């Protein structure tokens, strides 16, 4: 159960960072 929660939070943070990087990439261009 703990491992499952860790994976969920990891994917959530990963997706959040991906969107953040895409936002800055478009802003810089």
N, CA, C and O atoms as a Tripos MOL2 file, in Angstrom:
@<TRIPOS>MOLECULE
protein
  116   115    29     0     0
PROTEIN
NO_CHARGES

@<TRIPOS>ATOM
      1 N           0.8370   -1.1980    0.0000 N.3       1 UNK1
      2 CA          0.0000    0.0000    0.0000 C.3       1 UNK1
      3 C           0.8810    1.2610    0.0000 C.2       1 UNK1
      4 O           0.5930    2.2300   -0.7020 O.2       1 UNK1
      5 N           1.9310    1.2290    0.7790 N.am      2 UNK2
      6 CA          2.8070    2.3970    0.8370 C.3       2 UNK2
      7 C           3.4880    2.6080   -0.5170 C.2       2 UNK2
      8 O           3.6180    3.7390   -0.9850 O.2       2 UNK2
      9 N           3.9180    1.5170   -1.1360 N.am      3 UNK3
     10 CA          4.5800    1.6180   -2.4380 C.3       3 UNK3
     11 C           3.6340    2.2060   -3.4830 C.2       3 UNK3
     12 O           4.0420    3.0240   -4.3070 O.2       3 UNK3
     13 N           2.3720    1.7860   -3.4420 N.am      4 UNK4
     14 CA          1.3960    2.2860   -4.4120 C.3       4 UNK4
     15 C           1.2200    3.7970   -4.2430 C.2       4 UNK4
     16 O           1.1660    4.5300   -5.2300 O.2       4 UNK4
     17 N           1.1320    4.2560   -3.0140 N.am      5 UNK5
     18 CA          0.9810    5.6830   -2.7610 C.3       5 UNK5
     19 C           2.1950    6.4520   -3.2530 C.2       5 UNK5
     20 O           2.0640    7.5630   -3.7670 O.2       5 UNK5
     21 N           3.3730    5.8650   -3.0980 N.am      6 UNK6
     22 CA          4.5980    6.5280   -3.5380 C.3       6 UNK6
     23 C           4.5960    6.6790   -5.0540 C.2       6 UNK6
     24 O           4.9540    7.7340   -5.5760 O.2       6 UNK6
     25 N           4.1940    5.6270   -5.7590 N.am      7 UNK7
     26 CA          4.1590    5.6900   -7.2200 C.3       7 UNK7
     27 C           3.1730    6.7580   -7.6820 C.2       7 UNK7
     28 O           3.4470    7.4960   -8.6290 O.2       7 UNK7
     29 N           2.0300    6.8370   -7.0120 N.am      8 UNK8
     30 CA          1.0110    7.8140   -7.4010 C.3       8 UNK8
     31 C           1.5610    9.2320   -7.2470 C.2       8 UNK8
     32 O           1.4040   10.0590   -8.1450 O.2       8 UNK8
     33 N           2.1930    9.5100   -6.1320 N.am      9 UNK9
     34 CA          2.7310   10.8520   -5.9030 C.3       9 UNK9
     35 C           3.8600   11.1440   -6.8920 C.2       9 UNK9
     36 O           4.0200   12.2790   -7.3390 O.2       9 UNK9
     37 N           4.6390   10.1200   -7.2300 N.am     10 UNK10
     38 CA          5.7500   10.3160   -8.1600 C.3      10 UNK10
     39 C           5.2360   10.7290   -9.5370 C.2      10 UNK10
     40 O           5.7440   11.6740  -10.1400 O.2      10 UNK10
     41 N           4.2190   10.0070  -10.0310 N.am     11 UNK11
     42 CA          3.6740   10.3430  -11.3430 C.3      11 UNK11
     43 C           3.0140   11.7120  -11.3140 C.2      11 UNK11
     44 O           3.0790   12.4540  -12.2930 O.2      11 UNK11
     45 N           2.3780   12.0500  -10.1960 N.am     12 UNK12
     46 CA          1.7220   13.3510  -10.0760 C.3      12 UNK12
     47 C           2.7580   14.4670  -10.1630 C.2      12 UNK12
     48 O           2.5610   15.4460  -10.8820 O.2      12 UNK12
     49 N           3.8580   14.3200   -9.4350 N.am     13 UNK13
     50 CA          4.9100   15.3410   -9.4470 C.3      13 UNK13
     51 C           5.5870   15.3810  -10.8180 C.2      13 UNK13
     52 O           5.9120   16.4570  -11.3220 O.2      13 UNK13
     53 N           5.7980   14.2130  -11.4180 N.am     14 UNK14
     54 CA          6.4580   14.1520  -12.7250 C.3      14 UNK14
     55 C           5.6210   14.8790  -13.7710 C.2      14 UNK14
     56 O           6.1530   15.6390  -14.5800 O.2      14 UNK14
     57 N           4.3120   14.6440  -13.7530 N.am     15 UNK15
     58 CA          3.4350   15.2980  -14.7270 C.3      15 UNK15
     59 C           3.3960   16.8030  -14.4720 C.2      15 UNK15
     60 O           3.3410   17.5960  -15.4120 O.2      15 UNK15
     61 N           3.4250   17.1970  -13.1860 N.am     16 UNK16
     62 CA          3.3960   18.6180  -12.8490 C.3      16 UNK16
     63 C           4.6610   19.3110  -13.3590 C.2      16 UNK16
     64 O           4.5890   20.4080  -13.9130 O.2      16 UNK16
     65 N           5.8140   18.6720  -13.1740 N.am     17 UNK17
     66 CA          7.0760   19.2500  -13.6350 C.3      17 UNK17
     67 C           7.0980   19.3140  -15.1600 C.2      17 UNK17
     68 O           7.6060   20.2740  -15.7400 O.2      17 UNK17
     69 N           6.5410   18.2800  -15.8070 N.am     18 UNK18
     70 CA          6.5290   18.2680  -17.2740 C.3      18 UNK18
     71 C           5.7340   19.4480  -17.8080 C.2      18 UNK18
     72 O           6.1740   20.1230  -18.7390 O.2      18 UNK18
     73 N           4.5750   19.7000  -17.2300 N.am     19 UNK19
     74 CA          3.7560   20.8320  -17.6650 C.3      19 UNK19
     75 C           4.4850   22.1440  -17.3760 C.2      19 UNK19
     76 O           4.4050   23.0830  -18.1680 O.2      19 UNK19
     77 N           5.1930   22.2150  -16.2500 N.am     20 UNK20
     78 CA          5.9120   23.4240  -15.8790 C.3      20 UNK20
     79 C           7.0190   23.7080  -16.8940 C.2      20 UNK20
     80 O           7.2100   24.8500  -17.3110 O.2      20 UNK20
     81 N           7.7480   22.6580  -17.2870 N.am     21 UNK21
     82 CA          8.8280   22.8450  -18.2510 C.3      21 UNK21
     83 C           8.2770   23.2390  -19.6150 C.2      21 UNK21
     84 O           8.8600   24.0760  -20.3040 O.2      21 UNK21
     85 N           7.1550   22.6380  -20.0070 N.am     22 UNK22
     86 CA          6.5580   22.9820  -21.2990 C.3      22 UNK22
     87 C           6.1110   24.4380  -21.3010 C.2      22 UNK22
     88 O           6.2440   25.1280  -22.3120 O.2      22 UNK22
     89 N           5.5850   24.9070  -20.1790 N.am     23 UNK23
     90 CA          5.1260   26.2910  -20.0860 C.3      23 UNK23
     91 C           6.2940   27.2480  -20.2940 C.2      23 UNK23
     92 O           6.1850   28.2110  -21.0520 O.2      23 UNK23
     93 N           7.4190   26.9800  -19.6140 N.am     24 UNK24
     94 CA          8.5780   27.8560  -19.7520 C.3      24 UNK24
     95 C           9.1840   27.7410  -21.1440 C.2      24 UNK24
     96 O           9.6940   28.7220  -21.6850 O.2      24 UNK24
     97 N           9.1310   26.5480  -21.7230 N.am     25 UNK25
     98 CA          9.6920   26.3570  -23.0640 C.3      25 UNK25
     99 C           8.9380   27.2310  -24.0630 C.2      25 UNK25
    100 O           9.5530   27.8720  -24.9150 O.2      25 UNK25
    101 N           7.6230   27.2580  -23.9630 N.am     26 UNK26
    102 CA          6.8270   28.0880  -24.8670 C.3      26 UNK26
    103 C           7.0720   29.5670  -24.5850 C.2      26 UNK26
    104 O           7.0950   30.3810  -25.5090 O.2      26 UNK26
    105 N           7.2530   29.9160  -23.3160 N.am     27 UNK27
    106 CA          7.4640   31.3190  -22.9500 C.3      27 UNK27
    107 C           8.8070   31.8220  -23.4860 C.2      27 UNK27
    108 O           8.9000   32.9510  -23.9690 O.2      27 UNK27
    109 N           9.8420   30.9890  -23.4000 N.am     28 UNK28
    110 CA         11.1580   31.4040  -23.8650 C.3      28 UNK28
    111 C          11.1840   31.5270  -25.3850 C.2      28 UNK28
    112 O          11.8740   32.3900  -25.9270 O.2      28 UNK28
    113 N          10.4430   30.6780  -26.0640 N.am     29 UNK29
    114 CA         10.4370   30.7470  -27.5230 C.3      29 UNK29
    115 C           9.6250   31.9430  -27.9810 C.2      29 UNK29
    116 O           9.4970   32.1790  -29.1820 O.2      29 UNK29
@<TRIPOS>BOND
     1     1     2 1
     2     2     3 1
     3     3     4 2
     4     3     5 am
     5     5     6 1
     6     6     7 1
     7     7     8 2
     8     7     9 am
     9     9    10 1
    10    10    11 1
    11    11    12 2
    12    11    13 am
    13    13    14 1
    14    14    15 1
    15    15    16 2
    16    15    17 am
    17    17    18 1
    18    18    19 1
    19    19    20 2
    20    19    21 am
    21    21    22 1
    22    22    23 1
    23    23    24 2
    24    23    25 am
    25    25    26 1
    26    26    27 1
    27    27    28 2
    28    27    29 am
    29    29    30 1
    30    30    31 1
    31    31    32 2
    32    31    33 am
    33    33    34 1
    34    34    35 1
    35    35    36 2
    36    35    37 am
    37    37    38 1
    38    38    39 1
    39    39    40 2
    40    39    41 am
    41    41    42 1
    42    42    43 1
    43    43    44 2
    44    43    45 am
    45    45    46 1
    46    46    47 1
    47    47    48 2
    48    47    49 am
    49    49    50 1
    50    50    51 1
    51    51    52 2
    52    51    53 am
    53    53    54 1
    54    54    55 1
    55    55    56 2
    56    55    57 am
    57    57    58 1
    58    58    59 1
    59    59    60 2
    60    59    61 am
    61    61    62 1
    62    62    63 1
    63    63    64 2
    64    63    65 am
    65    65    66 1
    66    66    67 1
    67    67    68 2
    68    67    69 am
    69    69    70 1
    70    70    71 1
    71    71    72 2
    72    71    73 am
    73    73    74 1
    74    74    75 1
    75    75    76 2
    76    75    77 am
    77    77    78 1
    78    78    79 1
    79    79    80 2
    80    79    81 am
    81    81    82 1
    82    82    83 1
    83    83    84 2
    84    83    85 am
    85    85    86 1
    86    86    87 1
    87    87    88 2
    88    87    89 am
    89    89    90 1
    90    90    91 1
    91    91    92 2
    92    91    93 am
    93    93    94 1
    94    94    95 1
    95    95    96 2
    96    95    97 am
    97    97    98 1
    98    98    99 1
    99    99   100 2
   100    99   101 am
   101   101   102 1
   102   102   103 1
   103   103   104 2
   104   103   105 am
   105   105   106 1
   106   106   107 1
   107   107   108 2
   108   107   109 am
   109   109   110 1
   110   110   111 1
   111   111   112 2
   112   111   113 am
   113   113   114 1
   114   114   115 1
   115   115   116 2
@<TRIPOS>SUBSTRUCTURE
     1 UNK1         2 RESIDUE 1 A UNK
     2 UNK2         6 RESIDUE 1 A UNK
     3 UNK3        10 RESIDUE 1 A UNK
     4 UNK4        14 RESIDUE 1 A UNK
     5 UNK5        18 RESIDUE 1 A UNK
     6 UNK6        22 RESIDUE 1 A UNK
     7 UNK7        26 RESIDUE 1 A UNK
     8 UNK8        30 RESIDUE 1 A UNK
     9 UNK9        34 RESIDUE 1 A UNK
    10 UNK10       38 RESIDUE 1 A UNK
    11 UNK11       42 RESIDUE 1 A UNK
    12 UNK12       46 RESIDUE 1 A UNK
    13 UNK13       50 RESIDUE 1 A UNK
    14 UNK14       54 RESIDUE 1 A UNK
    15 UNK15       58 RESIDUE 1 A UNK
    16 UNK16       62 RESIDUE 1 A UNK
    17 UNK17       66 RESIDUE 1 A UNK
    18 UNK18       70 RESIDUE 1 A UNK
    19 UNK19       74 RESIDUE 1 A UNK
    20 UNK20       78 RESIDUE 1 A UNK
    21 UNK21       82 RESIDUE 1 A UNK
    22 UNK22       86 RESIDUE 1 A UNK
    23 UNK23       90 RESIDUE 1 A UNK
    24 UNK24       94 RESIDUE 1 A UNK
    25 UNK25       98 RESIDUE 1 A UNK
    26 UNK26      102 RESIDUE 1 A UNK
    27 UNK27      106 RESIDUE 1 A UNK
    28 UNK28      110 RESIDUE 1 A UNK
    29 UNK29      114 RESIDUE 1 A UNK
